[in-house]
């Protein structure tokens, strides 16, 4: 009887682990990317300095690190490390902003999942692998 109780407790502990969080499978997203273009209803300085922004995806820790060289504008997020949740081809940041992503060759496309009731909030980030 004691062995059954130990077995039941072991199964209960294993079954309640927090590893059930959805994770993005590494489909090539992991690693460092440099911003090459931003597509939106917005203006940019000339030259825009997109290449000063880099995103580093760490899928194992579900984090994105934003780096910027120089004094360029903050296009994606301010410099820092951000946690995210990932499912299929969608990344959701801590603040609730979500992006779908596709990778074609060495190009990563991040499309903001916009609010249908808000006009002109569409934005796409194009990045190239470092």
N, C-alpha and C positions, 0 to 999 in steps of 0.2 A: 504494500500500500504506500509506503514511504517513497519507493522508487517511482510510482505513478505520479505522486505529488511533485517530485523533483522534475520529472519529464514534462508535466503540465506547466509548471512555472517557467521552465526553459523555453518551451514553445510560445508561451505568452510573452516573454521578454523579447524573443526574436521577432515575433509577429508585430510588436509595437514599436519597432525601431523607426527612426525618422528618415530612413532611406527611401521612403515612398514619394519624395519630392520629384516631380517630373524634371528630367534633365534633357538638354539638347545633346543628341548624338553628334560626335565630331564628324561633320560632313565637310571639313576643311575650314570651318570658322575659327578654330583655335589659332592663336598667334597674333602677329602684328600687322596692321593695315594702315595705309596712309590715305587721307581724304584727297580726292582728286576733283570732285565736283559736287555742288549742291543744286538741286532742281526744286524751285519753289516760286511763289509769287512774292519775291522780295528782291531788294537791291544789294549789291556788293561793291566794295571799293575796287579800284583798278590799280594794281592787280589784287585779286581777292585773297591770296595767301592760303588757299585751301591746304596745300602740302605741309603747312606747319602743324596740322592737327593729325594725331595718330591715335588709333584705338587698338588696344591690346586685349584680346579675349582670352580668358582663363576659364575654360569650361569645367575643369576639375573643381574649382572653387566658386563657380557661377559668378564671376566678376568681370567687369570691363574697366580697364584703366585708360583714362583719357590723358594724353600727353600733348603738349604744344611747345614748339620751339619758336623763338622770336616773340613778337608782340601781336600776332595775328588775332583776329576775332575768334570768339568762342562759338563755333558753328554747331557742334553736337551737344556738348555739356562743358562746364568749367573743368579745369584740370582736377583730377581726383580719381578715386576708385569707387565704382558703383556695383552693388549687388543686383542680380537679375534672376528672374525665373524664366525658364525656357520650355516650350512645348512645340513639337514639330518644327515649323520654320518661323516661330514667333518668339521674340525676346520682350519681356516686360520688366522695366526698371522699377526700382523701389518707389518712385513717385507715381507709378501707374501708367506711365507712357509706354506704349507698346509699338514695336516695329516688326514687320515681317522682313525676312531676309532671303535672298537668293544669291548663289555663287555661280558664276560662269567663268571658267578658267581662273584667272587671277583677279577678277573683279567681284567685289562684294557690293550688293545693292541693299540698302536699308530703307524701307518705306514706312513712314509714320502711319500708324493706324489712326486715321483722323475721325473727328466727330462729324457725322453727316449734317448736323444742324449748323455747323460753323463753316462759313464760306472761306475759301482760300487758306485753309490750315494744312493743305497737303505739302509734304516735304519729302524729298528723296536724297539720301546721301550715297554717293558712289565712292568706293575706296579701292585701292590696289594693294595687293599683298606685298609686304616688305621682303 
